[in-house]
């Protein structure tokens, strides 16, 4: 009965209730909508980096992070061809390729400088990284034939090289000797996961011969068939490789993508902060609505008290009204946000200009997220009840005689 | 004994001024009496009703409802007394506009936590007594003034209270409807032996009462049975 009374009371002043509901719907729309946008942006950003640079995850020697940075050839994975083959056969893996990290000097004949090099299995990389060509600024990706090299766009500029120019690459081999090879610049690239001023990329076979590291790689880059299944796939691959008693560790895209671990909490912090500020305002609005309701219904409150309604029942009546405003507003907001998210997602997403250093337009497909949705619904409910708390308490504490004698 | 006032005084503080709304009032009202409390505006009638209705507590003296002293009762206990022992009929009906006729009469029973089926039966029985069965599902705003006051009477009586207090129950009604309402209250008083006490300054309606208590300047100055008693 109290519930029915509270519900009916909501619609006594239709305009005021509708305005309160609109403010909640707007709040929910902003918090869940921005959450969905951030979630979609995060996914699309991650997907782009995964498909262009990092892969879903990488397998490397457990000592690589400790010593591989200074001496990359000292902590490599042996029997790499078999290892790549083994990983590629695991269900859920789209493809995998070996990558060897090394350093040396590169020369145009006129100028020389140090480089930070990546040697890749070109054919397998194409299968693994479907968007790696998006990072190409000029020329084309590495082909299947030997002798090609890609440089960071800034490195090529610094050396004064154009596509098709010859370059000389000098390295220190695994055993300490010097070796040299000639290659042709086939393309330049930019990307956030490497410094363009020192980046060099060449075919894996060429690099293994040059460095005298037969059948070894620094990492196996793994592509997943499905973005959402990456965590499970990582565990499956890890379990399979662990049974081989080999010194492998996995590094997921979350740590491989530069600034990703710092950026995501920042996004969440911004989103939650906006939500909190917004809902403080919404809570104030609801408090105002309920305070007006108490003022207008003083006489009725007096009547209810005269009929024997207790203070806490009067308080509960107004809190229930506040809660109902919150429920109706937040669920309507959730429904509207879901519909909008679905509409945007199925109509091409939100197009943003390309980030610095790339030519690719960013297409954000907003993505519903359970945690954001729960937060977006729970927060207005909470602020509705909190906003109604003071008016509800004031109504409970009204002197019934004063309330009854109210004109 | 249904209600008793022993040397009751009530004062209010209005700024720097102390207003003596009631002075040394002593009164006993027995079960089944139909009492009119008469006096001019500001004489203390409403204050006396509020004290008898456990809506307020006296500044001095004692108020007893069914051998229970209202003085010193907690808010919870006062609400319980009002819920179970006292019915109110207000001058301007004070119906809950969002509830139907049935809902308004049902409300006191809900507060008493009476089971749903019993509530239904009692509400319809009461509506039949006041002649509003056909209007049970109507909104109160669709009713005439007289019908609204009948709803208020049904609401006051549905809990079988010890006493029904009414402040100017006919003031917002035309004279014919007012007569009908008083006749109804008189009939219910006789049929249900419910104690009725109504405050009025209208001498015309006093004739329905069996006892008339006059109050002037916060003091009871006359208490007599009428010819019909």
Interface residues (C-beta under 8 A of the other chain):
Chain A: X1 X2 X4 X5 X8 X9 X11 X12 X299 X300 X302 X303 X304 X305 X306 X307 X308 X309 X310 X311 X313 X400 X401 X404
Chain B: X50 X53 X55 X56 X75 X76 X79 X80 X82 X83 X84 X88 X90 X94 X96 X97 X98 X99 X103 X106 X107 X108 X110 X111 X112 X155
